[in-house]
Amino acid sequence: MKDNIHPQYYPEATVSCACGNTWTTGATQEEIRTDVCSACHPFFTGEQRIVDTAGQVERFMRRLERKVEISETEET
C-alpha cells in the first residue's frame, strides 16, 4: 500500500442524532451529526411522521391545493 493516502481513522467516533440519541462507532470523521437514526426513523418506530427538509412538504401541499383549485374551476 502507498503511504499517506488514507484518511485518519477514528475508532471512537461519536455519532449524534437530532433526536438526542448518541453512539460511538469507527469512522474517518471524529464527530458525525445526522437528522434521523434508527431510534427516531418511522420505519423502525412504526409511527408516521413527516420529516420536512427545507420546506419541501409545504411546497408540495401548496402545489396540490393549486391543482385542486384549478380542477374545480374547470368543472364549473
All heavy atoms as a GROMACS GRO file, in nm:
protein
  606
    1MET      N    1   0.083  -0.119   0.000
    1MET     CA    2   0.000   0.000   0.000
    1MET      C    3   0.088   0.125   0.000
    1MET      O    4   0.195   0.126   0.056
    1MET     CB    5  -0.090   0.003   0.123
    1MET     CG    6  -0.204  -0.093   0.117
    1MET     SD    7  -0.334  -0.062   0.236
    1MET     CE    8  -0.248  -0.050   0.389
    2LYS      N    9   0.036   0.230  -0.059
    2LYS     CA   10   0.107   0.358  -0.059
    2LYS      C   11   0.094   0.424   0.077
    2LYS      O   12  -0.008   0.411   0.145
    2LYS     CB   13   0.050   0.451  -0.166
    2LYS     CG   14   0.077   0.406  -0.307
    2LYS     CD   15   0.023   0.509  -0.404
    2LYS     CE   16   0.050   0.467  -0.545
    2LYS     NZ   17  -0.002   0.567  -0.641
    3ASP      N   18   0.196   0.497   0.115
    3ASP     CA   19   0.193   0.570   0.241
    3ASP      C   20   0.123   0.704   0.222
    3ASP      O   21   0.128   0.766   0.116
    3ASP     CB   22   0.336   0.595   0.291
    3ASP     CG   23   0.404   0.466   0.334
    3ASP    OD1   24   0.332   0.372   0.373
    3ASP    OD2   25   0.528   0.461   0.328
    4ASN      N   26   0.058   0.750   0.329
    4ASN     CA   27  -0.002   0.884   0.339
    4ASN      C   28  -0.112   0.912   0.237
    4ASN      O   29  -0.130   1.025   0.194
    4ASN     CB   30   0.106   0.991   0.327
    4ASN     CG   31   0.210   0.978   0.436
    4ASN    OD1   32   0.175   0.944   0.549
    4ASN    ND2   33   0.335   1.003   0.404
    5ILE      N   34  -0.187   0.811   0.194
    5ILE     CA   35  -0.300   0.837   0.105
    5ILE      C   36  -0.434   0.808   0.172
    5ILE      O   37  -0.538   0.846   0.120
    5ILE     CB   38  -0.291   0.757  -0.027
    5ILE    CG1   39  -0.299   0.607  -0.001
    5ILE    CG2   40  -0.166   0.794  -0.103
    5ILE    CD1   41  -0.323   0.526  -0.125
    6HIS      N   42  -0.432   0.741   0.285
    6HIS     CA   43  -0.556   0.702   0.352
    6HIS      C   44  -0.594   0.807   0.457
    6HIS      O   45  -0.507   0.862   0.524
    6HIS     CB   46  -0.540   0.566   0.418
    6HIS     CG   47  -0.510   0.457   0.320
    6HIS    ND1   48  -0.602   0.410   0.232
    6HIS    CD2   49  -0.395   0.391   0.292
    6HIS    CE1   50  -0.548   0.317   0.156
    6HIS    NE2   51  -0.421   0.304   0.190
    7PRO      N   52  -0.724   0.833   0.474
    7PRO     CA   53  -0.766   0.930   0.576
    7PRO      C   54  -0.742   0.873   0.716
    7PRO      O   55  -0.733   0.751   0.736
    7PRO     CB   56  -0.915   0.948   0.550
    7PRO     CG   57  -0.957   0.825   0.478
    7PRO     CD   58  -0.837   0.778   0.401
    8GLN      N   59  -0.738   0.961   0.813
    8GLN     CA   60  -0.719   0.918   0.951
    8GLN      C   61  -0.845   0.846   0.999
    8GLN      O   62  -0.956   0.890   0.973
    8GLN     CB   63  -0.689   1.036   1.042
    8GLN     CG   64  -0.662   0.996   1.184
    8GLN     CD   65  -0.622   1.113   1.271
    8GLN    OE1   66  -0.606   1.224   1.222
    8GLN    NE2   67  -0.608   1.090   1.399
    9TYR      N   68  -0.827   0.734   1.070
    9TYR     CA   69  -0.938   0.654   1.119
    9TYR      C   70  -0.955   0.680   1.269
    9TYR      O   71  -0.859   0.674   1.345
    9TYR     CB   72  -0.911   0.506   1.095
    9TYR     CG   73  -1.025   0.417   1.138
    9TYR    CD1   74  -1.142   0.410   1.064
    9TYR    CD2   75  -1.016   0.340   1.253
    9TYR    CE1   76  -1.246   0.329   1.103
    9TYR    CE2   77  -1.119   0.258   1.292
    9TYR     CZ   78  -1.234   0.253   1.217
    9TYR     OH   79  -1.338   0.172   1.256
   10TYR      N   80  -1.078   0.713   1.308
   10TYR     CA   81  -1.110   0.735   1.449
   10TYR      C   82  -1.192   0.616   1.499
   10TYR      O   83  -1.308   0.601   1.465
   10TYR     CB   84  -1.191   0.864   1.466
   10TYR     CG   85  -1.118   0.988   1.420
   10TYR    CD1   86  -1.139   1.041   1.293
   10TYR    CD2   87  -1.028   1.051   1.504
   10TYR    CE1   88  -1.072   1.153   1.251
   10TYR    CE2   89  -0.960   1.165   1.462
   10TYR     CZ   90  -0.983   1.215   1.336
   10TYR     OH   91  -0.916   1.327   1.296
   11PRO      N   92  -1.132   0.529   1.582
   11PRO     CA   93  -1.207   0.412   1.630
   11PRO      C   94  -1.318   0.447   1.728
   11PRO      O   95  -1.411   0.368   1.748
   11PRO     CB   96  -1.100   0.326   1.697
   11PRO     CG   97  -0.988   0.418   1.726
   11PRO     CD   98  -0.995   0.530   1.628
   12GLU      N   99  -1.314   0.563   1.789
   12GLU     CA  100  -1.416   0.606   1.886
   12GLU      C  101  -1.487   0.731   1.837
   12GLU      O  102  -1.500   0.830   1.910
   12GLU     CB  103  -1.351   0.631   2.023
   12GLU     CG  104  -1.291   0.507   2.087
   12GLU     CD  105  -1.396   0.405   2.127
   12GLU    OE1  106  -1.506   0.445   2.172
   12GLU    OE2  107  -1.369   0.285   2.111
   13ALA      N  108  -1.536   0.732   1.715
   13ALA     CA  109  -1.609   0.846   1.660
   13ALA      C  110  -1.747   0.854   1.724
   13ALA      O  111  -1.813   0.752   1.743
   13ALA     CB  112  -1.620   0.834   1.510
   14THR      N  113  -1.793   0.974   1.753
   14THR     CA  114  -1.923   0.995   1.815
   14THR      C  115  -2.024   1.034   1.709
   14THR      O  116  -2.002   1.126   1.630
   14THR     CB  117  -1.914   1.107   1.920
   14THR    OG1  118  -1.813   1.074   2.015
   14THR    CG2  119  -2.046   1.124   1.992
   15VAL      N  120  -2.139   0.965   1.709
   15VAL     CA  121  -2.248   0.996   1.617
   15VAL      C  122  -2.362   1.055   1.699
   15VAL      O  123  -2.404   0.996   1.799
   15VAL     CB  124  -2.296   0.869   1.542
   15VAL    CG1  125  -2.408   0.904   1.445
   15VAL    CG2  126  -2.181   0.801   1.472
   16SER      N  127  -2.412   1.173   1.658
   16SER     CA  128  -2.521   1.241   1.729
   16SER      C  129  -2.638   1.259   1.634
   16SER      O  130  -2.622   1.306   1.522
   16SER     CB  131  -2.475   1.378   1.778
   16SER     OG  132  -2.363   1.365   1.861
   17CYS      N  133  -2.757   1.225   1.682
   17CYS     CA  134  -2.879   1.243   1.604
   17CYS      C  135  -2.954   1.366   1.653
   17CYS      O  136  -2.935   1.410   1.767
   17CYS     CB  137  -2.967   1.119   1.616
   17CYS     SG  138  -3.121   1.130   1.521
   18ALA      N  139  -3.040   1.420   1.569
   18ALA     CA  140  -3.120   1.536   1.607
   18ALA      C  141  -3.217   1.504   1.720
   18ALA      O  142  -3.256   1.593   1.796
   18ALA     CB  143  -3.197   1.588   1.486
   19CYS      N  144  -3.254   1.376   1.735
   19CYS     CA  145  -3.347   1.337   1.842
   19CYS      C  146  -3.277   1.328   1.978
   19CYS      O  147  -3.343   1.312   2.080
   19CYS     CB  148  -3.414   1.205   1.808
   19CYS     SG  149  -3.306   1.061   1.818
   20GLY      N  150  -3.143   1.336   1.980
   20GLY     CA  151  -3.070   1.329   2.106
   20GLY      C  152  -2.998   1.197   2.127
   20GLY      O  153  -2.920   1.184   2.221
   21ASN      N  154  -3.020   1.101   2.043
   21ASN     CA  155  -2.955   0.971   2.054
   21ASN      C  156  -2.809   0.983   2.011
   21ASN      O  157  -2.778   1.046   1.911
   21ASN     CB  158  -3.028   0.869   1.965
   21ASN     CG  159  -2.984   0.728   1.990
   21ASN    OD1  160  -2.924   0.698   2.093
   21ASN    ND2  161  -3.012   0.641   1.896
   22THR      N  162  -2.717   0.924   2.088
   22THR     CA  163  -2.575   0.925   2.053
   22THR      C  164  -2.518   0.786   2.069
   22THR      O  165  -2.566   0.706   2.151
   22THR     CB  166  -2.494   1.022   2.141
   22THR    OG1  167  -2.506   0.981   2.275
   22THR    CG2  168  -2.541   1.165   2.125
   23TRP      N  169  -2.416   0.755   1.989
   23TRP     CA  170  -2.344   0.628   2.000
   23TRP      C  171  -2.205   0.646   1.941
   23TRP      O  172  -2.176   0.745   1.877
   23TRP     CB  173  -2.422   0.515   1.931
   23TRP     CG  174  -2.437   0.530   1.783
   23TRP    CD1  175  -2.358   0.477   1.688
   23TRP    CD2  176  -2.540   0.600   1.714
   23TRP    NE1  177  -2.403   0.511   1.563
   23TRP    CE2  178  -2.515   0.587   1.576
   23TRP    CE3  179  -2.649   0.676   1.754
   23TRP    CZ2  180  -2.596   0.645   1.480
   23TRP    CZ3  181  -2.728   0.733   1.657
   23TRP    CH2  182  -2.703   0.717   1.522
   24THR      N  183  -2.120   0.548   1.966
   24THR     CA  184  -1.984   0.554   1.915
   24THR      C  185  -1.964   0.446   1.810
   24THR      O  186  -2.023   0.338   1.818
   24THR     CB  187  -1.879   0.537   2.026
   24THR    OG1  188  -1.901   0.413   2.090
   24THR    CG2  189  -1.886   0.650   2.126
   25THR      N  190  -1.880   0.476   1.713
   25THR     CA  191  -1.850   0.383   1.606
   25THR      C  192  -1.714   0.420   1.548
   25THR      O  193  -1.656   0.521   1.585
   25THR     CB  194  -1.959   0.388   1.496
   25THR    OG1  195  -1.935   0.284   1.403
   25THR    CG2  196  -1.961   0.521   1.425
   26GLY      N  197  -1.664   0.342   1.459
   26GLY     CA  198  -1.540   0.374   1.390
   26GLY      C  199  -1.570   0.446   1.261
   26GLY      O  200  -1.658   0.406   1.186
   27ALA      N  201  -1.497   0.556   1.235
   27ALA     CA  202  -1.522   0.635   1.114
   27ALA      C  203  -1.400   0.718   1.080
   27ALA      O  204  -1.305   0.726   1.157
   27ALA     CB  205  -1.643   0.725   1.135
   28THR      N  206  -1.405   0.782   0.965
   28THR     CA  207  -1.296   0.871   0.924
   28THR      C  208  -1.321   1.014   0.968
   28THR      O  209  -1.239   1.101   0.942
   28THR     CB  210  -1.278   0.867   0.772
   28THR    OG1  211  -1.400   0.904   0.710
   28THR    CG2  212  -1.235   0.729   0.726
   29GLN      N  213  -1.434   1.040   1.033
   29GLN     CA  214  -1.462   1.171   1.093
   29GLN      C  215  -1.474   1.153   1.243
   29GLN      O  216  -1.530   1.054   1.290
   29GLN     CB  217  -1.592   1.229   1.038
   29GLN     CG  218  -1.588   1.259   0.890
   29GLN     CD  219  -1.720   1.314   0.841
   29GLN    OE1  220  -1.817   1.321   0.915
   29GLN    NE2  221  -1.723   1.352   0.715
   30GLU      N  222  -1.425   1.249   1.318
   30GLU     CA  223  -1.426   1.237   1.464
   30GLU      C  224  -1.566   1.253   1.523
   30GLU      O  225  -1.602   1.188   1.620
   30GLU     CB  226  -1.332   1.340   1.524
   30GLU     CG  227  -1.298   1.315   1.667
   30GLU     CD  228  -1.184   1.403   1.715
   30GLU    OE1  229  -1.144   1.496   1.642
   30GLU    OE2  230  -1.136   1.378   1.826
   31GLU      N  231  -1.648   1.340   1.460
   31GLU     CA  232  -1.785   1.363   1.507
   31GLU      C  233  -1.878   1.366   1.387
   31GLU      O  234  -1.853   1.435   1.289
   31GLU     CB  235  -1.792   1.495   1.582
   31GLU     CG  236  -1.927   1.521   1.642
   31GLU     CD  237  -1.930   1.650   1.722
   31GLU    OE1  238  -1.826   1.690   1.777
   31GLU    OE2  239  -2.038   1.711   1.727
   32ILE      N  240  -1.989   1.292   1.395
   32ILE     CA  241  -2.086   1.284   1.286
   32ILE      C  242  -2.222   1.327   1.341
   32ILE      O  243  -2.264   1.281   1.447
   32ILE     CB  244  -2.095   1.140   1.229
   32ILE    CG1  245  -1.959   1.096   1.179
   32ILE    CG2  246  -2.199   1.133   1.119
   32ILE    CD1  247  -1.952   0.949   1.145
   33ARG      N  248  -2.291   1.415   1.269
   33ARG     CA  249  -2.426   1.458   1.307
   33ARG      C  250  -2.524   1.412   1.199
   33ARG      O  251  -2.497   1.427   1.081
   33ARG     CB  252  -2.432   1.610   1.322
   33ARG     CG  253  -2.346   1.661   1.433
   33ARG     CD  254  -2.351   1.813   1.438
   33ARG     NE  255  -2.251   1.866   1.527
   33ARG     CZ  256  -2.276   1.902   1.653
   33ARG    NH1  257  -2.398   1.891   1.700
   33ARG    NH2  258  -2.180   1.949   1.728
   34THR      N  259  -2.636   1.358   1.243
   34THR     CA  260  -2.736   1.309   1.149
   34THR      C  261  -2.874   1.359   1.190
   34THR      O  262  -2.898   1.394   1.306
   34THR     CB  263  -2.733   1.155   1.141
   34THR    OG1  264  -2.828   1.111   1.046
   34THR    CG2  265  -2.763   1.091   1.274
   35ASP      N  266  -2.966   1.363   1.094
   35ASP     CA  267  -3.102   1.411   1.121
   35ASP      C  268  -3.193   1.300   1.171
   35ASP      O  269  -3.281   1.323   1.253
   35ASP     CB  270  -3.164   1.471   0.995
   35ASP     CG  271  -3.092   1.596   0.950
   35ASP    OD1  272  -3.036   1.666   1.035
   35ASP    OD2  273  -3.092   1.623   0.828
   36VAL      N  274  -3.175   1.179   1.119
   36VAL     CA  275  -3.263   1.067   1.151
   36VAL      C  276  -3.178   0.945   1.182
   36VAL      O  277  -3.081   0.916   1.112
   36VAL     CB  278  -3.357   1.036   1.032
   36VAL    CG1  279  -3.452   0.924   1.066
   36VAL    CG2  280  -3.436   1.159   0.992
   37CYS      N  281  -3.214   0.872   1.287
   37CYS     CA  282  -3.142   0.749   1.322
   37CYS      C  283  -3.244   0.637   1.341
   37CYS      O  284  -3.365   0.656   1.326
   37CYS     CB  285  -3.059   0.769   1.448
   37CYS     SG  286  -3.154   0.789   1.599
   38SER      N  287  -3.197   0.519   1.380
   38SER     CA  288  -3.287   0.405   1.397
   38SER      C  289  -3.380   0.423   1.516
   38SER      O  290  -3.485   0.359   1.524
   38SER     CB  291  -3.207   0.276   1.413
   38SER     OG  292  -3.126   0.284   1.529
   39ALA      N  293  -3.346   0.511   1.610
   39ALA     CA  294  -3.432   0.535   1.726
   39ALA      C  295  -3.550   0.626   1.693
   39ALA      O  296  -3.652   0.623   1.762
   39ALA     CB  297  -3.351   0.596   1.840
   40CYS      N  298  -3.538   0.708   1.587
   40CYS     CA  299  -3.646   0.801   1.555
   40CYS      C  300  -3.700   0.786   1.413
   40CYS      O  301  -3.793   0.856   1.376
   40CYS     CB  302  -3.600   0.945   1.578
   40CYS     SG  303  -3.461   0.997   1.476
   41HIS      N  304  -3.644   0.697   1.333
   41HIS     CA  305  -3.691   0.680   1.195
   41HIS      C  306  -3.827   0.609   1.195
   41HIS      O  307  -3.846   0.511   1.267
   41HIS     CB  308  -3.590   0.598   1.115
   41HIS     CG  309  -3.616   0.600   0.968
   41HIS    ND1  310  -3.710   0.521   0.908
   41HIS    CD2  311  -3.560   0.674   0.870
   41HIS    CE1  312  -3.710   0.545   0.778
   41HIS    NE2  313  -3.620   0.637   0.753
   42PRO      N  314  -3.923   0.657   1.116
   42PRO     CA  315  -4.057   0.597   1.115
   42PRO      C  316  -4.058   0.448   1.078
   42PRO      O  317  -4.142   0.373   1.126
   42PRO     CB  318  -4.132   0.678   1.009
   42PRO     CG  319  -4.060   0.806   1.000
   42PRO     CD  320  -3.917   0.776   1.030
   43PHE      N  321  -3.967   0.402   0.996
   43PHE     CA  322  -3.964   0.261   0.959
   43PHE      C  323  -3.937   0.173   1.080
   43PHE      O  324  -3.997   0.067   1.096
   43PHE     CB  325  -3.855   0.236   0.853
   43PHE     CG  326  -3.847   0.093   0.808
   43PHE    CD1  327  -3.936   0.043   0.716
   43PHE    CD2  328  -3.750   0.008   0.859
   43PHE    CE1  329  -3.930  -0.088   0.674
   43PHE    CE2  330  -3.742  -0.123   0.818
   43PHE     CZ  331  -3.832  -0.172   0.725
   44PHE      N  332  -3.850   0.217   1.170
   44PHE     CA  333  -3.814   0.138   1.287
   44PHE      C  334  -3.907   0.162   1.405
   44PHE      O  335  -3.928   0.072   1.487
   44PHE     CB  336  -3.670   0.168   1.329
   44PHE     CG  337  -3.570   0.131   1.224
   44PHE    CD1  338  -3.502   0.230   1.154
   44PHE    CD2  339  -3.542  -0.001   1.193
   44PHE    CE1  340  -3.410   0.198   1.057
   44PHE    CE2  341  -3.452  -0.034   1.096
   44PHE     CZ  342  -3.384   0.064   1.028
   45THR      N  343  -3.964   0.283   1.417
   45THR     CA  344  -4.050   0.313   1.532
   45THR      C  345  -4.196   0.276   1.506
   45THR      O  346  -4.271   0.258   1.601
   45THR     CB  347  -4.044   0.462   1.567
   45THR    OG1  348  -4.089   0.539   1.456
   45THR    CG2  349  -3.904   0.504   1.606
   46GLY      N  350  -4.237   0.269   1.380
   46GLY     CA  351  -4.374   0.234   1.348
   46GLY      C  352  -4.469   0.352   1.350
   46GLY      O  353  -4.587   0.337   1.321
   47GLU      N  354  -4.423   0.471   1.382
   47GLU     CA  355  -4.510   0.588   1.381
   47GLU      C  356  -4.492   0.665   1.252
   47GLU      O  357  -4.384   0.670   1.195
   47GLU     CB  358  -4.483   0.678   1.501
   47GLU     CG  359  -4.351   0.748   1.500
   47GLU     CD  360  -4.330   0.834   1.622
   47GLU    OE1  361  -4.354   0.786   1.733
   47GLU    OE2  362  -4.286   0.950   1.605
   48GLN      N  363  -4.601   0.724   1.207
   48GLN     CA  364  -4.599   0.801   1.083
   48GLN      C  365  -4.562   0.944   1.114
   48GLN      O  366  -4.631   1.013   1.188
   48GLN     CB  367  -4.736   0.794   1.015
   48GLN     CG  368  -4.739   0.852   0.878
   48GLN     CD  369  -4.665   0.765   0.777
   48GLN    OE1  370  -4.634   0.651   0.803
   48GLN    NE2  371  -4.638   0.819   0.661
   49ARG      N  372  -4.451   0.991   1.059
   49ARG     CA  373  -4.408   1.127   1.084
   49ARG      C  374  -4.342   1.178   0.957
   49ARG      O  375  -4.264   1.108   0.894
   49ARG     CB  376  -4.309   1.131   1.199
   49ARG     CG  377  -4.271   1.271   1.239
   49ARG     CD  378  -4.180   1.271   1.358
   49ARG     NE  379  -4.051   1.214   1.319
   49ARG     CZ  380  -3.953   1.186   1.402
   49ARG    NH1  381  -3.971   1.207   1.529
   49ARG    NH2  382  -3.840   1.136   1.359
   50ILE      N  383  -4.371   1.301   0.921
   50ILE     CA  384  -4.314   1.361   0.801
   50ILE      C  385  -4.192   1.442   0.843
   50ILE      O  386  -4.202   1.530   0.927
   50ILE     CB  387  -4.416   1.450   0.729
   50ILE    CG1  388  -4.535   1.366   0.683
   50ILE    CG2  389  -4.352   1.522   0.613
   50ILE    CD1  390  -4.648   1.447   0.622
   51VAL      N  391  -4.078   1.411   0.784
   51VAL     CA  392  -3.957   1.487   0.809
   51VAL      C  393  -3.945   1.591   0.699
   51VAL      O  394  -3.923   1.558   0.583
   51VAL     CB  395  -3.833   1.394   0.810
   51VAL    CG1  396  -3.707   1.475   0.832
   51VAL    CG2  397  -3.848   1.287   0.916
   52ASP      N  398  -3.966   1.716   0.736
   52ASP     CA  399  -3.966   1.826   0.639
   52ASP      C  400  -3.826   1.881   0.624
   52ASP      O  401  -3.771   1.937   0.717
   52ASP     CB  402  -4.062   1.935   0.684
   52ASP     CG  403  -4.081   2.041   0.578
   52ASP    OD1  404  -4.038   2.019   0.464
   52ASP    OD2  405  -4.140   2.145   0.610
   53THR      N  406  -3.768   1.865   0.507
   53THR     CA  407  -3.635   1.920   0.482
   53THR      C  408  -3.649   2.038   0.387
   53THR      O  409  -3.691   2.023   0.273
   53THR     CB  410  -3.542   1.815   0.420
   53THR    OG1  411  -3.603   1.765   0.302
   53THR    CG2  412  -3.519   1.700   0.516
   54ALA      N  413  -3.616   2.154   0.438
   54ALA     CA  414  -3.616   2.278   0.360
   54ALA      C  415  -3.751   2.313   0.301
   54ALA      O  416  -3.761   2.367   0.192
   54ALA     CB  417  -3.510   2.272   0.251
   55GLY      N  418  -3.860   2.281   0.371
   55GLY     CA  419  -3.993   2.321   0.327
   55GLY      C  420  -4.048   2.246   0.209
   55GLY      O  421  -4.141   2.292   0.143
   56GLN      N  422  -3.996   2.129   0.178
   56GLN     CA  423  -4.042   2.054   0.062
   56GLN      C  424  -4.186   2.008   0.078
   56GLN      O  425  -4.263   2.008  -0.018
   56GLN     CB  426  -3.952   1.934   0.038
   56GLN     CG  427  -3.814   1.973  -0.010
   56GLN     CD  428  -3.725   1.852  -0.031
   56GLN    OE1  429  -3.765   1.739  -0.007
   56GLN    NE2  430  -3.605   1.876  -0.079
   57VAL      N  431  -4.225   1.970   0.200
   57VAL     CA  432  -4.362   1.924   0.224
   57VAL      C  433  -4.460   2.039   0.204
   57VAL      O  434  -4.565   2.023   0.141
   57VAL     CB  435  -4.376   1.863   0.364
   57VAL    CG1  436  -4.520   1.828   0.395
   57VAL    CG2  437  -4.288   1.741   0.377
   58GLU      N  438  -4.424   2.157   0.256
   58GLU     CA  439  -4.512   2.273   0.240
   58GLU      C  440  -4.529   2.310   0.093
   58GLU      O  441  -4.640   2.340   0.048
   58GLU     CB  442  -4.456   2.392   0.316
   58GLU     CG  443  -4.460   2.376   0.466
   58GLU     CD  444  -4.395   2.491   0.538
   58GLU    OE1  445  -4.354   2.589   0.471
   58GLU    OE2  446  -4.384   2.484   0.660
   59ARG      N  447  -4.419   2.309   0.017
   59ARG     CA  448  -4.428   2.340  -0.126
   59ARG      C  449  -4.516   2.238  -0.198
   59ARG      O  450  -4.597   2.274  -0.284
   59ARG     CB  451  -4.289   2.343  -0.189
   59ARG     CG  452  -4.220   2.476  -0.167
   59ARG     CD  453  -4.091   2.481  -0.243
   59ARG     NE  454  -3.995   2.405  -0.162
   59ARG     CZ  455  -3.891   2.340  -0.210
   59ARG    NH1  456  -3.866   2.339  -0.336
   59ARG    NH2  457  -3.810   2.275  -0.129
   60PHE      N  458  -4.505   2.112  -0.163
   60PHE     CA  459  -4.588   2.009  -0.225
   60PHE      C  460  -4.734   2.031  -0.194
   60PHE      O  461  -4.820   2.022  -0.282
   60PHE     CB  462  -4.544   1.870  -0.179
   60PHE     CG  463  -4.637   1.761  -0.226
   60PHE    CD1  464  -4.632   1.717  -0.356
   60PHE    CD2  465  -4.729   1.705  -0.139
   60PHE    CE1  466  -4.717   1.617  -0.400
   60PHE    CE2  467  -4.814   1.605  -0.182
   60PHE     CZ  468  -4.808   1.562  -0.313
   61MET      N  469  -4.765   2.063  -0.067
   61MET     CA  470  -4.904   2.086  -0.029
   61MET      C  471  -4.961   2.208  -0.101
   61MET      O  472  -5.077   2.205  -0.143
   61MET     CB  473  -4.914   2.103   0.124
   61MET     CG  474  -4.877   1.978   0.201
   61MET     SD  475  -4.970   1.831   0.152
   61MET     CE  476  -5.124   1.864   0.230
   62ARG      N  477  -4.882   2.315  -0.119
   62ARG     CA  478  -4.931   2.432  -0.192
   62ARG      C  479  -4.958   2.396  -0.338
   62ARG      O  480  -5.060   2.438  -0.394
   62ARG     CB  481  -4.829   2.545  -0.185
   62ARG     CG  482  -4.842   2.624  -0.056
   62ARG     CD  483  -4.753   2.747  -0.059
   62ARG     NE  484  -4.632   2.707   0.012
   62ARG     CZ  485  -4.508   2.741  -0.020
   62ARG    NH1  486  -4.487   2.819  -0.123
   62ARG    NH2  487  -4.405   2.701   0.050
   63ARG      N  488  -4.871   2.319  -0.401
   63ARG     CA  489  -4.893   2.278  -0.540
   63ARG      C  490  -5.018   2.191  -0.552
   63ARG      O  491  -5.097   2.205  -0.645
   63ARG     CB  492  -4.772   2.198  -0.593
   63ARG     CG  493  -4.668   2.287  -0.656
   63ARG     CD  494  -4.565   2.204  -0.726
   63ARG     NE  495  -4.472   2.155  -0.624
   63ARG     CZ  496  -4.415   2.037  -0.623
   63ARG    NH1  497  -4.437   1.951  -0.718
   63ARG    NH2  498  -4.333   2.003  -0.526
   64LEU      N  499  -5.039   2.103  -0.455
   64LEU     CA  500  -5.156   2.017  -0.455
   64LEU      C  501  -5.284   2.099  -0.441
   64LEU      O  502  -5.383   2.074  -0.511
   64LEU     CB  503  -5.146   1.915  -0.341
   64LEU     CG  504  -5.253   1.808  -0.334
   64LEU    CD1  505  -5.248   1.719  -0.458
   64LEU    CD2  506  -5.235   1.725  -0.209
   65GLU      N  507  -5.284   2.199  -0.353
   65GLU     CA  508  -5.401   2.285  -0.336
   65GLU      C  509  -5.431   2.363  -0.463
   65GLU      O  510  -5.547   2.377  -0.502
   65GLU     CB  511  -5.378   2.381  -0.220
   65GLU     CG  512  -5.381   2.314  -0.084
   65GLU     CD  513  -5.340   2.407   0.028
   65GLU    OE1  514  -5.313   2.527   0.000
   65GLU    OE2  515  -5.333   2.361   0.143
   66ARG      N  516  -5.326   2.415  -0.529
   66ARG     CA  517  -5.347   2.488  -0.654
   66ARG      C  518  -5.407   2.398  -0.760
   66ARG      O  519  -5.495   2.438  -0.836
   66ARG     CB  520  -5.215   2.548  -0.704
   66ARG     CG  521  -5.183   2.680  -0.639
   66ARG     CD  522  -5.064   2.744  -0.702
   66ARG     NE  523  -4.950   2.701  -0.621
   66ARG     CZ  524  -4.827   2.681  -0.664
   66ARG    NH1  525  -4.797   2.700  -0.789
   66ARG    NH2  526  -4.732   2.642  -0.583
   67LYS      N  527  -5.362   2.275  -0.766
   67LYS     CA  528  -5.414   2.182  -0.866
   67LYS      C  529  -5.562   2.154  -0.840
   67LYS      O  530  -5.642   2.148  -0.933
   67LYS     CB  531  -5.334   2.052  -0.865
   67LYS     CG  532  -5.378   1.956  -0.971
   67LYS     CD  533  -5.291   1.834  -0.975
   67LYS     CE  534  -5.341   1.741  -1.083
   67LYS     NZ  535  -5.263   1.622  -1.098
   68VAL      N  536  -5.598   2.138  -0.715
   68VAL     CA  537  -5.738   2.113  -0.681
   68VAL      C  538  -5.823   2.234  -0.717
   68VAL      O  539  -5.933   2.221  -0.772
   68VAL     CB  540  -5.752   2.079  -0.531
   68VAL    CG1  541  -5.896   2.078  -0.487
   68VAL    CG2  542  -5.686   1.944  -0.501
   69GLU      N  543  -5.773   2.355  -0.688
   69GLU     CA  544  -5.847   2.477  -0.723
   69GLU      C  545  -5.866   2.488  -0.873
   69GLU      O  546  -5.974   2.524  -0.920
   69GLU     CB  547  -5.773   2.599  -0.670
   69GLU     CG  548  -5.776   2.614  -0.520
   69GLU     CD  549  -5.687   2.727  -0.471
   69GLU    OE1  550  -5.626   2.795  -0.555
   69GLU    OE2  551  -5.681   2.745  -0.349
   70ILE      N  552  -5.763   2.459  -0.950
   70ILE     CA  553  -5.773   2.466  -1.096
   70ILE      C  554  -5.872   2.365  -1.149
   70ILE      O  555  -5.954   2.395  -1.235
   70ILE     CB  556  -5.634   2.447  -1.160
   70ILE    CG1  557  -5.545   2.567  -1.130
   70ILE    CG2  558  -5.645   2.425  -1.309
   70ILE    CD1  559  -5.400   2.547  -1.168
   71SER      N  560  -5.869   2.244  -1.096
   71SER     CA  561  -5.962   2.141  -1.144
   71SER      C  562  -6.105   2.176  -1.109
   71SER      O  563  -6.199   2.145  -1.182
   71SER     CB  564  -5.925   2.004  -1.090
   71SER     OG  565  -5.939   1.999  -0.951
   72GLU      N  566  -6.128   2.242  -0.994
   72GLU     CA  567  -6.263   2.282  -0.954
   72GLU      C  568  -6.316   2.392  -1.046
   72GLU      O  569  -6.434   2.393  -1.081
   72GLU     CB  570  -6.265   2.329  -0.808
   72GLU     CG  571  -6.249   2.216  -0.709
   72GLU     CD  572  -6.240   2.266  -0.567
   72GLU    OE1  573  -6.236   2.390  -0.545
   72GLU    OE2  574  -6.238   2.181  -0.475
   73THR      N  575  -6.232   2.486  -1.084
   73THR     CA  576  -6.276   2.595  -1.172
   73THR      C  577  -6.303   2.544  -1.314
   73THR      O  578  -6.389   2.596  -1.384
   73THR     CB  579  -6.173   2.709  -1.176
   73THR    OG1  580  -6.048   2.657  -1.220
   73THR    CG2  581  -6.159   2.775  -1.041
   74GLU      N  582  -6.231   2.443  -1.358
   74GLU     CA  583  -6.253   2.387  -1.491
   74GLU      C  584  -6.384   2.310  -1.498
   74GLU      O  585  -6.447   2.302  -1.603
   74GLU     CB  586  -6.138   2.295  -1.530
   74GLU     CG  587  -6.009   2.371  -1.561
   74GLU     CD  588  -5.894   2.277  -1.592
   74GLU    OE1  589  -5.912   2.154  -1.580
   74GLU    OE2  590  -5.787   2.327  -1.627
   75GLU      N  591  -6.427   2.251  -1.386
   75GLU     CA  592  -6.550   2.174  -1.383
   75GLU      C  593  -6.673   2.263  -1.393
   75GLU      O  594  -6.776   2.222  -1.445
   75GLU     CB  595  -6.558   2.092  -1.254
   75GLU     CG  596  -6.457   1.978  -1.250
   75GLU     CD  597  -6.461   1.905  -1.119
   75GLU    OE1  598  -6.540   1.942  -1.030
   75GLU    OE2  599  -6.384   1.809  -1.104
   76THR      N  600  -6.665   2.385  -1.345
   76THR     CA  601  -6.782   2.473  -1.345
   76THR      C  602  -6.789   2.561  -1.466
   76THR      O  603  -6.714   2.572  -1.551
   76THR     CB  604  -6.784   2.565  -1.220
   76THR    OG1  605  -6.662   2.638  -1.216
   76THR    CG2  606  -6.805   2.484  -1.098
   0.00000   0.00000   0.00000
